[in-house]
């Protein structure tokens, strides 16, 4: 009941005229009751910040909204509502509350301007993004300017502006109902013939229906759908896939050529299996004689699965080379791409790819072409359009070429992940943000590619 009242009061405040808000902010009433409310508001803001920095965004949002209800002239409360919306991928709302906070302030604040620049950037309003990044940088110390990566962000905006001016060769199409749910949907994997798909979603009907205590979103499950010629589309996705889903994080990453093996990323901390590291492991599931999937088991190799995060495996068509992601070297370079080769029936020693491919920032979601010649991956360590961009590098035998950004046909100003290229099907897919009004969600987009020449 308290939360309902808080939200109602917040709605009433936000529907007030913007000029009236600004006027009141400059001359707030001074009374004993308002002093008590302001004190309570500050206390709630500190509680919200504690939850925010621990990644509990929904809990943080409740505290900041309560703080704003207690003190409707608090620019800090409104600012933190905007910051939380930004971290919940609600970029339009982030900008809306940042503007309200600006109207309530007597002095300009660099962090607020940075939030506005970031929100403009994520909504592809590049001129405004650059303007507010510059304004924020002018108020920051050199140390803070470097910490907020102002110069890097301005380079991203300039790069995005330049590549978006080029002609688009391909059309990116949203995979709509029944695949898209309005929740986060991503990591599409096709069978060899393109008639079956697995993808990952964090929708309410995931197994157990539980929320991850860290980001307070639903745990992820793998979903399965099959192409129906009679329907002329995909069947309704299901996560009732024998033993492939648990009450934690489960993601199908790769199906082998004959469809008998599936490789997954599984959070083994919540799964009772042997050889588990109690972190995220690369696991294998095989089809049984009854045409069912066996329970996923971690690959028994201590250089593949460690006590750190491992996941997103991808293989050459012969199954003898695997690339995957690990953050075992996270103190120096965050998450990196590793390669390992099969020796008979077992795997050899995994090695990190050279720093001509990896960077000191995050590399993730690799995809190797069937012949092993090209490696696609997402990175935030190169100058891209914003967030993670998709890159490609070519294996020259004794070295890898300098990674090339795939450009605006494939990338956006937001995170672009889980790129996969199916030459035989003449299509590719990528997971990125779909902006819907003030909110957004991660969705799967398909790109029909005919006679695509991979850049080098």
N, C-alpha and C positions, 0 to 999 in steps of 0.2 A: 504493500500500500504506500509505503514511504517513497519507493522508487517511482511509482505511478504519479504521485503528487509532484515529485521533483521534475519529472519529464514534462508534466503539464505546465509547471511554473516556468520551465526553461522555454517551452514553446511560446508562452505568453510574452516573455522577455524578448525573444528573437523576432517577434512580429511587430515590435515597436518601431517607430520611425527611426532611421539611422541618424538623422540630424539631432533628434531628441536624445539618443544614446550618447552622442558626442558631447552635447551640451551638458548633460547630467554628469558625464565622466569628468569634465573640467571642474564642475562645482558640485561634488557629491554632498548629500546631507550629512550633518554631523550631529549624532545623538548617541545616547548610551546604548540603545538597542542596535544601531548600525555598527557601533564599535564592537559589540559582542559578535555580530554577524561577520564582520570582517576578520576578526580573530579566528572564528570557527572556519571561515573560508580558507584562511592560510593554513590551518591545521589539515584540512581536507586535501588541499593542494599537495602538501608534503606526503600524505598517505598515497595520493594518486601517483606522485613521482616515484615513490618506492616501488609500486606495482608496475609502473611504466618501464623502469630500468631493469626489472626482472622479466619483462616480456609479457606480462599479464595485462594485455591491452583493454580487454572488456572491463576488467575490474578497475583499471585506471580511469577509463571513461566514466564510470559511475561516480567515482570520487570527484573528478573534475567538474562533472555536471552538478553534483551536490554543492560543490564550492561556489559555482556560478549562481545557483539558486540562492545561497546564503548571502552572496554579495554580487549583485547584478552589475556593479561598476568595476569588478575585478578584471583588469586586462590580463593578469597572469592566468586566471582560471580559463578564460576564453582562449588564450594562447595555447594552453596545454590540451584543451579540447581539440584544437586544430592539429597539434602535433600528433595526438593519438589517432585522429581520423587519417592523417597521412600514413601512419604506420599500419592502419587497417586497410590501406589502399583506397580510401575514400578521398581522392585528391580534390574533387570539387568542394566537398565539405571542409577540407583542410584550408583551402583558400578563403572560403566564406568566413570561417571563424577567425582566420588571421586578419581579415579586413576589419571585423568587429573589434578585435583586440587593438588594431592600429587606431581606430576611432576613439578608443577609451584611454589611449596613452597621451601623455603630455610631451614625451620625448621619443625619438625614433630609437628602435632597438635592432641591433644587427641580426640577432637570432630570429626575430620575427620576420625581418626582410628576407633572410635566407629561407625560411619556411615558405614564404610567398613565392620566391624564385623556384624552389623545388616543386611546388604545386603547379606552377605555370609550366615548368619543364615536363612534368609527367602528363600534362594535358596537351602537349605539343604546341604550346603558345611560346615560341622560341624567342621572339623579340622581348616579350615581357620577362621571360626567364632570365635572359642575359642582363636586362636592366636591373632587376632586383638582386642578382648575384653580384653585380658591380657595386650596387649601393651597400649591400651587406659587407662586401670585402673592404669598402672604404671605412667602415666602422670597426672592423676587426683589427687586432694586433697582427703582426706578421706571423706569430705562432698560431693564433687562432685561424687566420686565413689559410695557413697550410693545413691545419687540422681539418677544416671544413672543405679542403680541396677546391677552393674557389677557381684557381687557374685551370684545373682539370675539368671542372664542370663547364666553364666557359668554352673550353676546347671541344667538349661534347656538343654543346649547343651549336657551335660553328660547324662542326662536322655534320651534325644532323641537318642543318640548314642546307649545306652543300649537296649532300646525297639525295635529299628530298626534291631537289630541283632537277634531278636527272629523270629521264623517261623511265617509267615502270614497264618491265617486260612481262610480268606475271601478275595474276590476280590472286589475292589471299582471301579465302572463303571460310567463314565460320562454320564449323560442324554444329548445326542447330539440333533441335529436338529430334530424337530423344537423347542425343549425346550430351548436349549442354544442359546444365542443371540450374545455373544461377549461383552455384557454389564454385569452388575452385576445381576445375577439370583440366588434366594435363597428361603428358607422357604417353601419347598414343603409340602403340606398337601393332603393326599389321603382320598377319601371316604372309607366307611367301606369295600366295595367290591373291591376296588382298580381300579375301572373303570373310576373314575373321579379324577382330580387333580386341586388344586389351587396352585399357587406359586407367589412369588413377584419378580418384575423386575424393573430396572431403565433404561429402553431403551427409545429411542427418541419418540416413539408413545404413551407414557403415557398421560393420559388425560390432555389437556392444553399444553403439550409439554414444560413445564416450568422447569427452573433450580432452584434448591435449592440455595438461595443466600449464605448459609454458606459454604457448600463443593463444590458448583458449579457443581453438578451432577444432572441428571434428578430426579424429585420427583419419589417416588415409587408407582406403581399400583399393584393390584392383577390381575393375568391372569388365565384363565380357559382353560383346555384341557380335551378331552374325548378319551378314548381308542377306537380304531376302529379295529374290527376283520378283516374287509376287507382290511384295509391298513397294518395290522400287526404292528401298532404303534400308536402314539398319534397324534391327529389332531392339526392343527396349532393353537397355543394359541391366545386367544383374551382377551382384557381388556374391551370389550363392554359387561359388566355384569350388566345389569339393573342399579341399584342405588349404587353399591358397591364401585365405584371409584369416587374420587373427584379430584380437582386440587392440592391436597396436598399429604400427606403420607397416604397410605391405604394398610393394610396387613391382609389377611385372616390367622387366626391362628388355628382355630379348627372347625370341622364339627361334629355335634352330631350324635348319632348312627343311627337315621332314616333319616338323611340328611335334616331335616326341619329347623335347626338353624345353623347359622354361627356366630362365635365370632371373632372379628377383633380388631386390633390396628389402631386407626384413629387419625390423627392430627386435633383435633377439632378447632384449631386456625384459620383454613381457611374454616371451614364448618359451615353453619348456622343451628345449631340444638339446641334443648332445653336441659337443664341439662348439657351442655358442660362446661369444665373447662378451655378451651382455651389452652390446652396442649395436650399431647397424652393420649387418653382415651381408655378403653376397652368398645367396643360397641357390640350390638347384632342385627342381622338381621334375620328375619324369612321369610320362604316361604309363599307366599300368595296363595289363592285358584286358582289364575290364573297361578300358578307355576312360579312366579317371586319372586325375593328377594326384601324385603322392605328396606327402607332407614335405615342404621345403626343408632342406638340410644345408647348413653352412658348408662351403668348400673347405676341405680339411688341408689348409696350407697356411702356415703362420705368417707368410709374407704377403698373403692376400687379405685375410681377415685378421685384424688386430683389435686391440681394445679401443681404437679410435673409430671414426666413421669410415666405412667403406660402402660403396654402392655404385649404381648406374653402370653395370657392366655392358659392354658391346663387343661383338666378335666378328672376325673375318668369316667368310662363308664356309671355309673348311673346319671351323671351330678350333683352330690351333693357336690363335692369337686373341688375347683378351685385353681390352683397355678398361680401366675403371677409375673411380675417383676416391681419394682418401685425404683426410686432414691430419694424418700422422705427423706431418712436418709443419703443423699449423703455426708454430711460433715464428717460423721464418717466412713461410709463403702460403699460409692459410690452406685452402684445398687445392690439390694438384691432380694431374692425370698420370696414371701408372700403366705400364704394359707388362704382360707376363705371357710366356710361351709354354705350350703343352709339350711335355716329354712323355711320349707313350700314353699311358692312362692317367698320369699325374701331371701337375703343374710345376714349373720351375720356380725361380726366384723373381718376384716382382721388382721392377725397377722404375723409378720416376723418370718421366720424359724430360729432356733437357730444358733449361731455362730459356731457350729460344722459342719454346712452345708454352711452357708454364711461366707464370709471373709471380711476383710476391703477393698478388691479390688472388682472388678466387677463380679457378677454372673448374668447370663442372659439365655434366650431361654430355659426355663424348658420344660420337657415333662414327664408326669406321665403315668405309665402303666395303662391299663384299670381297673385293680383290686386295684389300689392305693398302691401297694406294693413297687414299684420302682420309683424313681424320677431321671431322667436324666437331666443334665444341663451343660452349658458351664461356665467356670470360668478362670480367669487369676490370681486367688489368691492362687493357689496351684502350686507346682513344676510340670510343664508339659513339653511338647516338644517345646513350643514357642507360644506366643499369647494366644488365648483361646483354651483350650482343653475340651473335653467332659468327664464328670464324672458321676458316678451313686452312689446313696445312697439308702439303704433299710429302709423302715418304720417298726420299731419293735414295734409299738404301743405307747410306752411311750418315745421312743428315735429314732434317726436316726443313722445309722452306719456311720463310717468314709468314706467319698467319695473316690471312686476308679477310677483311670484313665483307660479309655477303651483301651489304648494302640495304637500301630501303625496300627492296622487294621481299626481304625476309626479316629485317630488323625494324624496331620501333624505338621510341624514346623511353620505353619501359623495359622490363626484363623479358628477354627472348630466350627460351630454354627448350630442351628436349627436341632439338632439330633432328629429323630423320629423313633420309633421301632414298627413295625406292626407284631405281633406274628402270626396272622391268615394268613397274606400274606407272611410270612417268608422272610421279607425284612426290611431293614432300610434305611434311607437316611440322609445325612449330607451335609451342605453347607460349602465349603472351597475354597481356592485359586487354580486356575489352571494356572501354569506358562507357558507362551507362548513366548519363546524368552526372550526379555528384559522386557516384559510387563506381566501383570496377570489380571485376573478378578475372581470374586466370582461365582462359578458354583455349580450346584446340582449333587451330586454323590449318586448312589444307591448301596446298599450292599445286595447281596442275602445271607440270613442267614438261614441255616437249622440246627436245633438242637443246637442253640447257648445257651450256659450257661452263664447267666448274672453274672459277677464277683461280689464277695462279700468279 
